[in-house]
Amino acid sequence: MSGDIDRPESVGNVESVSVFSTNDMSFAAYLIMKGVRLISAQRLGKSFQFKFIHDSKIERYSIEYVGSEVSRFDDAVRKLKRALKENGGI
């Protein structure tokens, strides 16, 4: 993948392609970093939906992600946002 996440790749008839979907933006970014093809990204109210061409490595990437720097970084950002929202600061 070229790294362009503004315009997901066209795959023609999506119904004929096996699709993996997630609403976790951080995990979606991790999949993009791993080269999994993003085919759509949508905002659904307050959440998101990211669809990828299903790749046999996604399960392994999911396990890798849990212990990765990306996951720890995302957790730290969430904690900071929560502290700011709940307390107005730390």
Phi and psi in degrees as a GROMACS rama.xvg file:
@    title "Ramachandran Plot"
@    xaxis  label "Phi"
@    yaxis  label "Psi"
@TYPE xy
-78.2672  -7.53867  SER-2
91.4893  -2.51971  GLY-3
-80.5273  104.381  ASP-4
-98.6895  -2.80891  ILE-5
-73.2604  -32.1755  ASP-6
-125.561  96.6424  ARG-7
-58.2694  153.71  PRO-8
-69.4835  140.69  GLU-9
-82.7193  135.409  SER-10
-122.467  15.0586  VAL-11
74.1376  -122.262  GLY-12
-82.0197  98.2157  ASN-13
-62.5517  -29.4825  VAL-14
-61.331  -25.8798  GLU-15
-89.325  1.4294  SER-16
-112.643  139.374  VAL-17
-73.4264  127.731  SER-18
-119.307  138.93  VAL-19
-108.47  134.982  PHE-20
-125.596  142.301  SER-21
-145.666  152.204  THR-22
-107.347  5.80019  ASN-23
-90.3221  106.157  ASP-24
-61.4526  -39.657  MET-25
-64.8724  -43.5856  SER-26
-66.7419  -37.8147  PHE-27
-60.5447  -42.8136  ALA-28
-62.7945  -39.2182  ALA-29
-62.2441  -43.5165  TYR-30
-62.1897  -40.4291  LEU-31
-61.8056  -42.9187  ILE-32
-59.7937  -32.0524  MET-33
-83.6998  -4.45382  LYS-34
93.216  10.9377  GLY-35
-74.1956  135.417  VAL-36
-76.6077  115.717  ARG-37
-77.4497  129.896  LEU-38
-113.472  -19.5387  ILE-39
-161.347  152.463  SER-40
-142.168  124.654  ALA-41
-135.362  149.366  GLN-42
-94.0632  128.531  ARG-43
-121.721  87.505  LEU-44
67.5758  -118.798  GLY-45
-92.586  -3.72342  LYS-46
-115.099  -175.786  SER-47
-131.434  162.113  PHE-48
-137.331  126.072  GLN-49
-117.914  129.221  PHE-50
-116.915  136.858  LYS-51
-126.362  152.594  PHE-52
-62.6274  127.171  ILE-53
-61.8629  133.24  HIS-54
-126.422  136.435  ASP-55
-61.6527  -16.1591  SER-56
-87.9903  -6.13282  LYS-57
-59.3889  -40.105  ILE-58
-61.1964  -43.7964  GLU-59
-64.0687  -42.0418  ARG-60
-62.1475  -36.324  TYR-61
-61.4651  -42.6789  SER-62
-67.6528  -43.1703  ILE-63
-60.7666  -41.286  GLU-64
-59.3292  -41.7861  TYR-65
-54.4398  -39.84  VAL-66
-99.6264  11.2831  GLY-67
-85.2725  163.19  SER-68
-60.2109  -36.1458  GLU-69
-60.6063  -45.2871  VAL-70
-65.2087  -43.072  SER-71
-65.5913  -39.5519  ARG-72
-61.6479  -48.0084  PHE-73
-60.5703  -40.1448  ASP-74
-62.4492  -41.9718  ASP-75
-64.204  -40.6227  ALA-76
-63.1616  -43.3258  VAL-77
-60.6632  -41.5457  ARG-78
-63.6859  -41.6216  LYS-79
-63.4608  -44.6492  LEU-80
-61.8913  -42.9169  LYS-81
-62.5236  -42.9668  ARG-82
-63.0806  -40.8731  ALA-83
-67.3168  -40.4961  LEU-84
-69.4217  -43.9054  LYS-85
-79.577  -37.0881  GLU-86
-115.903  -5.64634  ASN-87
75.3953  4.42701  GLY-88
151.622  -179.397  GLY-89
